[in-house]
Amino acid sequence: MGGFDKAKDKTDQLVGKAKEKVGDATDNESLANEGRAQELKGKAKEEWHDLRDRGEEELRDAKRDLTGDDK
C-alpha cells in the first residue's frame, strides 16, 4: 500500500476514535456514532488497500512464473 493511503486510513481511524471518545464523554450520541462510523470506514479502507496490494503481488508473481521474467 502506498504510504499516503496508509496514512489517510490510519488518520480516519484515529480521528474517528477521538470523536467517539469526545461524544461519549459529553453524552453527544450523534458525535460518538459519527466517530464509530469514521473509524470503521478507515479500517475498511485499510483492509481494501491491503487486499488490493496482495492481489497485485500475486498477479506479478504469477506473471513472472509464466513468463520466466524476473522483473
N, CA, C and O atoms as CSV, one atom per row, in Angstrom:
chain,resi,resn,atom,element,x,y,z
A,1,MET,N,N,0.850,-1.165,0.000
A,1,MET,CA,C,0.000,0.000,0.000
A,1,MET,C,C,0.888,1.217,0.000
A,1,MET,O,O,1.957,1.230,0.609
A,2,GLY,N,N,0.439,2.221,-0.679
A,2,GLY,CA,C,1.194,3.460,-0.669
A,2,GLY,C,C,1.173,4.098,0.705
A,2,GLY,O,O,0.205,3.968,1.453
A,3,GLY,N,N,2.235,4.775,1.019
A,3,GLY,CA,C,2.342,5.425,2.315
A,3,GLY,C,C,1.251,6.447,2.551
A,3,GLY,O,O,0.771,6.611,3.673
A,4,PHE,N,N,0.860,7.135,1.489
A,4,PHE,CA,C,-0.179,8.159,1.608
A,4,PHE,C,C,-1.517,7.517,1.961
A,4,PHE,O,O,-2.228,8.003,2.841
A,5,ASP,N,N,-1.865,6.410,1.265
A,5,ASP,CA,C,-3.124,5.716,1.544
A,5,ASP,C,C,-3.143,5.207,2.984
A,5,ASP,O,O,-4.140,5.347,3.692
A,6,LYS,N,N,-2.036,4.622,3.399
A,6,LYS,CA,C,-1.957,4.076,4.753
A,6,LYS,C,C,-2.129,5.188,5.797
A,6,LYS,O,O,-2.829,5.006,6.793
A,7,ALA,N,N,-1.501,6.316,5.568
A,7,ALA,CA,C,-1.605,7.444,6.498
A,7,ALA,C,C,-3.042,7.956,6.567
A,7,ALA,O,O,-3.538,8.256,7.653
A,8,LYS,N,N,-3.710,8.058,5.424
A,8,LYS,CA,C,-5.098,8.522,5.404
A,8,LYS,C,C,-6.012,7.556,6.154
A,8,LYS,O,O,-6.878,7.975,6.921
A,9,ASP,N,N,-5.807,6.259,5.923
A,9,ASP,CA,C,-6.640,5.264,6.589
A,9,ASP,C,C,-6.448,5.306,8.103
A,9,ASP,O,O,-7.419,5.255,8.858
A,10,LYS,N,N,-5.204,5.399,8.539
A,10,LYS,CA,C,-4.915,5.473,9.975
A,10,LYS,C,C,-5.461,6.765,10.576
A,10,LYS,O,O,-5.970,6.766,11.697
A,11,THR,N,N,-5.355,7.857,9.833
A,11,THR,CA,C,-5.882,9.134,10.308
A,11,THR,C,C,-7.388,9.051,10.504
A,11,THR,O,O,-7.911,9.520,11.515
A,12,ASP,N,N,-8.092,8.454,9.534
A,12,ASP,CA,C,-9.540,8.274,9.683
A,12,ASP,C,C,-9.857,7.488,10.948
A,12,ASP,O,O,-10.785,7.829,11.682
A,13,GLN,N,N,-9.089,6.441,11.198
A,13,GLN,CA,C,-9.330,5.621,12.383
A,13,GLN,C,C,-9.094,6.417,13.666
A,13,GLN,O,O,-9.897,6.355,14.597
A,14,LEU,N,N,-8.001,7.156,13.711
A,14,LEU,CA,C,-7.673,7.920,14.920
A,14,LEU,C,C,-8.652,9.057,15.169
A,14,LEU,O,O,-9.073,9.278,16.304
A,15,VAL,N,N,-9.012,9.772,14.122
A,15,VAL,CA,C,-9.971,10.876,14.272
A,15,VAL,C,C,-11.331,10.325,14.682
A,15,VAL,O,O,-12.021,10.903,15.522
A,16,GLY,N,N,-11.705,9.204,14.081
A,16,GLY,CA,C,-12.978,8.576,14.450
A,16,GLY,C,C,-12.994,8.156,15.903
A,16,GLY,O,O,-13.985,8.364,16.603
A,17,LYS,N,N,-11.910,7.571,16.356
A,17,LYS,CA,C,-11.809,7.140,17.752
A,17,LYS,C,C,-11.905,8.350,18.688
A,17,LYS,O,O,-12.565,8.289,19.725
A,18,ALA,N,N,-11.241,9.445,18.313
A,18,ALA,CA,C,-11.285,10.659,19.134
A,18,ALA,C,C,-12.709,11.222,19.201
A,18,ALA,O,O,-13.174,11.611,20.272
A,19,LYS,N,N,-13.395,11.264,18.061
A,19,LYS,CA,C,-14.777,11.756,18.045
A,19,LYS,C,C,-15.663,10.882,18.925
A,19,LYS,O,O,-16.515,11.379,19.662
A,20,GLU,N,N,-15.449,9.578,18.836
A,20,GLU,CA,C,-16.245,8.660,19.652
A,20,GLU,C,C,-16.031,8.931,21.139
A,20,GLU,O,O,-16.993,8.974,21.906
A,21,LYS,N,N,-14.779,9.113,21.549
A,21,LYS,CA,C,-14.467,9.356,22.963
A,21,LYS,C,C,-15.065,10.682,23.435
A,21,LYS,O,O,-15.644,10.755,24.519
A,22,VAL,N,N,-14.921,11.739,22.610
A,22,VAL,CA,C,-15.479,13.044,22.982
A,22,VAL,C,C,-16.996,12.954,23.052
A,22,VAL,O,O,-17.618,13.491,23.969
A,23,GLY,N,N,-17.584,12.273,22.079
A,23,GLY,CA,C,-19.038,12.109,22.088
A,23,GLY,C,C,-19.525,11.365,23.312
A,23,GLY,O,O,-20.529,11.738,23.918
A,24,ASP,N,N,-18.810,10.306,23.677
A,24,ASP,CA,C,-19.184,9.554,24.881
A,24,ASP,C,C,-19.021,10.412,26.140
A,24,ASP,O,O,-19.871,10.380,27.030
A,25,ALA,N,N,-17.943,11.168,26.210
A,25,ALA,CA,C,-17.662,11.982,27.400
A,25,ALA,C,C,-18.669,13.120,27.565
A,25,ALA,O,O,-18.960,13.539,28.686
A,26,THR,N,N,-19.194,13.612,26.458
A,26,THR,CA,C,-20.120,14.744,26.516
A,26,THR,C,C,-21.572,14.321,26.324
A,26,THR,O,O,-22.459,15.163,26.183
A,27,ASP,N,N,-21.807,13.027,26.320
A,27,ASP,CA,C,-23.154,12.480,26.080
A,27,ASP,C,C,-23.743,12.955,24.758
A,27,ASP,O,O,-24.952,13.149,24.634
A,28,ASN,N,N,-22.873,13.138,23.779
A,28,ASN,CA,C,-23.303,13.520,22.436
A,28,ASN,C,C,-23.320,12.246,21.585
A,28,ASN,O,O,-22.314,11.874,20.982
A,29,GLU,N,N,-24.466,11.597,21.549
A,29,GLU,CA,C,-24.603,10.310,20.863
A,29,GLU,C,C,-24.332,10.435,19.366
A,29,GLU,O,O,-23.755,9.536,18.755
A,30,SER,N,N,-24.742,11.533,18.794
A,30,SER,CA,C,-24.524,11.746,17.366
A,30,SER,C,C,-23.027,11.791,17.031
A,30,SER,O,O,-22.581,11.169,16.067
A,31,LEU,N,N,-22.272,12.522,17.825
A,31,LEU,CA,C,-20.828,12.619,17.598
A,31,LEU,C,C,-20.147,11.266,17.839
A,31,LEU,O,O,-19.245,10.880,17.095
A,32,ALA,N,N,-20.574,10.564,18.860
A,32,ALA,CA,C,-19.999,9.243,19.148
A,32,ALA,C,C,-20.264,8.285,17.990
A,32,ALA,O,O,-19.373,7.541,17.581
A,33,ASN,N,N,-21.484,8.304,17.465
A,33,ASN,CA,C,-21.820,7.438,16.330
A,33,ASN,C,C,-21.053,7.835,15.071
A,33,ASN,O,O,-20.609,6.978,14.306
A,34,GLU,N,N,-20.906,9.125,14.867
A,34,GLU,CA,C,-20.117,9.612,13.723
A,34,GLU,C,C,-18.672,9.117,13.838
A,34,GLU,O,O,-18.067,8.706,12.847
A,35,GLY,N,N,-18.136,9.161,15.039
A,35,GLY,CA,C,-16.777,8.691,15.271
A,35,GLY,C,C,-16.630,7.206,15.002
A,35,GLY,O,O,-15.665,6.774,14.370
A,36,ARG,N,N,-17.591,6.423,15.483
A,36,ARG,CA,C,-17.552,4.976,15.238
A,36,ARG,C,C,-17.581,4.689,13.740
A,36,ARG,O,O,-16.830,3.851,13.241
A,37,ALA,N,N,-18.447,5.389,13.041
A,37,ALA,CA,C,-18.564,5.194,11.595
A,37,ALA,C,C,-17.264,5.558,10.889
A,37,ALA,O,O,-16.817,4.833,10.000
A,38,GLN,N,N,-16.663,6.657,11.271
A,38,GLN,CA,C,-15.405,7.087,10.641
A,38,GLN,C,C,-14.288,6.085,10.926
A,38,GLN,O,O,-13.482,5.780,10.047
A,39,GLU,N,N,-14.244,5.582,12.141
A,39,GLU,CA,C,-13.223,4.597,12.495
A,39,GLU,C,C,-13.401,3.318,11.673
A,39,GLU,O,O,-12.430,2.767,11.155
A,40,LEU,N,N,-14.635,2.855,11.561
A,40,LEU,CA,C,-14.907,1.652,10.773
A,40,LEU,C,C,-14.587,1.867,9.296
A,40,LEU,O,O,-14.072,0.972,8.626
A,41,LYS,N,N,-14.894,3.048,8.803
A,41,LYS,CA,C,-14.581,3.365,7.411
A,41,LYS,C,C,-13.069,3.306,7.181
A,41,LYS,O,O,-12.614,2.767,6.173
A,42,GLY,N,N,-12.302,3.854,8.107
A,42,GLY,CA,C,-10.840,3.816,7.984
A,42,GLY,C,C,-10.309,2.397,8.008
A,42,GLY,O,O,-9.393,2.063,7.257
A,43,LYS,N,N,-10.882,1.551,8.871
A,43,LYS,CA,C,-10.456,0.153,8.933
A,43,LYS,C,C,-10.807,-0.583,7.642
A,43,LYS,O,O,-10.003,-1.354,7.119
A,44,ALA,N,N,-12.006,-0.339,7.139
A,44,ALA,CA,C,-12.428,-0.995,5.904
A,44,ALA,C,C,-11.541,-0.578,4.724
A,44,ALA,O,O,-11.158,-1.409,3.902
A,45,LYS,N,N,-11.226,0.701,4.653
A,45,LYS,CA,C,-10.359,1.170,3.570
A,45,LYS,C,C,-8.964,0.565,3.690
A,45,LYS,O,O,-8.347,0.217,2.683
A,46,GLU,N,N,-8.471,0.441,4.910
A,46,GLU,CA,C,-7.159,-0.158,5.112
A,46,GLU,C,C,-7.167,-1.619,4.638
A,46,GLU,O,O,-6.240,-2.063,3.960
A,47,GLU,N,N,-8.210,-2.352,4.999
A,47,GLU,CA,C,-8.330,-3.747,4.558
A,47,GLU,C,C,-8.400,-3.831,3.038
A,47,GLU,O,O,-7.765,-4.692,2.431
A,48,TRP,N,N,-9.170,-2.939,2.425
A,48,TRP,CA,C,-9.292,-2.912,0.969
A,48,TRP,C,C,-7.926,-2.663,0.326
A,48,TRP,O,O,-7.557,-3.349,-0.628
A,49,HIS,N,N,-7.192,-1.708,0.829
A,49,HIS,CA,C,-5.873,-1.416,0.260
A,49,HIS,C,C,-4.928,-2.605,0.437
A,49,HIS,O,O,-4.150,-2.920,-0.464
A,50,ASP,N,N,-4.993,-3.259,1.587
A,50,ASP,CA,C,-4.158,-4.442,1.818
A,50,ASP,C,C,-4.511,-5.561,0.834
A,50,ASP,O,O,-3.623,-6.192,0.262
A,51,LEU,N,N,-5.808,-5.802,0.642
A,51,LEU,CA,C,-6.246,-6.829,-0.312
A,51,LEU,C,C,-5.794,-6.504,-1.727
A,51,LEU,O,O,-5.309,-7.369,-2.455
A,52,ARG,N,N,-5.961,-5.253,-2.098
A,52,ARG,CA,C,-5.551,-4.824,-3.438
A,52,ARG,C,C,-4.057,-5.047,-3.646
A,52,ARG,O,O,-3.634,-5.540,-4.692
A,53,ASP,N,N,-3.270,-4.685,-2.650
A,53,ASP,CA,C,-1.824,-4.854,-2.766
A,53,ASP,C,C,-1.433,-6.322,-2.856
A,53,ASP,O,O,-0.557,-6.690,-3.639
A,54,ARG,N,N,-2.088,-7.163,-2.049
A,54,ARG,CA,C,-1.794,-8.599,-2.110
A,54,ARG,C,C,-2.159,-9.166,-3.473
A,54,ARG,O,O,-1.433,-9.995,-4.022
A,55,GLY,N,N,-3.285,-8.718,-4.018
A,55,GLY,CA,C,-3.707,-9.164,-5.345
A,55,GLY,C,C,-2.706,-8.765,-6.413
A,55,GLY,O,O,-2.390,-9.561,-7.298
A,56,GLU,N,N,-2.209,-7.554,-6.340
A,56,GLU,CA,C,-1.216,-7.091,-7.305
A,56,GLU,C,C,0.069,-7.901,-7.192
A,56,GLU,O,O,0.691,-8.225,-8.204
A,57,GLU,N,N,0.471,-8.230,-5.964
A,57,GLU,CA,C,1.678,-9.043,-5.763
A,57,GLU,C,C,1.488,-10.438,-6.345
A,57,GLU,O,O,2.379,-10.966,-7.011
A,58,GLU,N,N,0.323,-11.033,-6.093
A,58,GLU,CA,C,0.039,-12.368,-6.620
A,58,GLU,C,C,0.038,-12.355,-8.144
A,58,GLU,O,O,0.556,-13.274,-8.778
A,59,LEU,N,N,-0.535,-11.327,-8.721
A,59,LEU,CA,C,-0.570,-11.198,-10.171
A,59,LEU,C,C,0.843,-11.073,-10.740
A,59,LEU,O,O,1.173,-11.709,-11.741
A,60,ARG,N,N,1.668,-10.255,-10.100
A,60,ARG,CA,C,3.068,-10.108,-10.535
A,60,ARG,C,C,3.816,-11.438,-10.443
A,60,ARG,O,O,4.566,-11.802,-11.349
A,61,ASP,N,N,3.606,-12.156,-9.344
A,61,ASP,CA,C,4.272,-13.444,-9.159
A,61,ASP,C,C,3.830,-14.449,-10.216
A,61,ASP,O,O,4.653,-15.171,-10.779
A,62,ALA,N,N,2.528,-14.492,-10.482
A,62,ALA,CA,C,2.011,-15.418,-11.484
A,62,ALA,C,C,2.554,-15.080,-12.866
A,62,ALA,O,O,2.918,-15.973,-13.631
A,63,LYS,N,N,2.609,-13.799,-13.182
A,63,LYS,CA,C,3.140,-13.366,-14.481
A,63,LYS,C,C,4.607,-13.760,-14.597
A,63,LYS,O,O,5.045,-14.253,-15.637
A,64,ARG,N,N,5.355,-13.542,-13.536
A,64,ARG,CA,C,6.769,-13.892,-13.539
A,64,ARG,C,C,6.943,-15.405,-13.709
A,64,ARG,O,O,7.816,-15.848,-14.455
A,65,ASP,N,N,6.136,-16.177,-13.037
A,65,ASP,CA,C,6.216,-17.639,-13.141
A,65,ASP,C,C,5.893,-18.108,-14.548
A,65,ASP,O,O,6.528,-19.030,-15.061
A,66,LEU,N,N,4.911,-17.478,-15.173
A,66,LEU,CA,C,4.505,-17.889,-16.521
A,66,LEU,C,C,5.489,-17.454,-17.593
A,66,LEU,O,O,5.730,-18.187,-18.552
A,67,THR,N,N,6.050,-16.281,-17.437
A,67,THR,CA,C,6.924,-15.742,-18.479
A,67,THR,C,C,8.390,-15.995,-18.212
A,67,THR,O,O,9.219,-15.870,-19.113
A,68,GLY,N,N,8.718,-16.351,-16.983
A,68,GLY,CA,C,10.123,-16.513,-16.635
A,68,GLY,C,C,10.855,-15.197,-16.522
A,68,GLY,O,O,12.082,-15.172,-16.426
A,69,ASP,N,N,10.115,-14.101,-16.532
A,69,ASP,CA,C,10.663,-12.761,-16.451
A,69,ASP,C,C,10.886,-12.396,-14.987
A,69,ASP,O,O,9.972,-12.533,-14.174
A,70,ASP,N,N,12.066,-11.940,-14.645
A,70,ASP,CA,C,12.365,-11.590,-13.257
A,70,ASP,C,C,12.062,-10.148,-12.897
A,70,ASP,O,O,12.508,-9.683,-11.849
A,71,LYS,N,N,11.324,-9.424,-13.719
A,71,LYS,CA,C,11.004,-8.021,-13.457
A,71,LYS,C,C,9.918,-7.890,-12.460
A,71,LYS,O,O,9.522,-6.775,-12.121
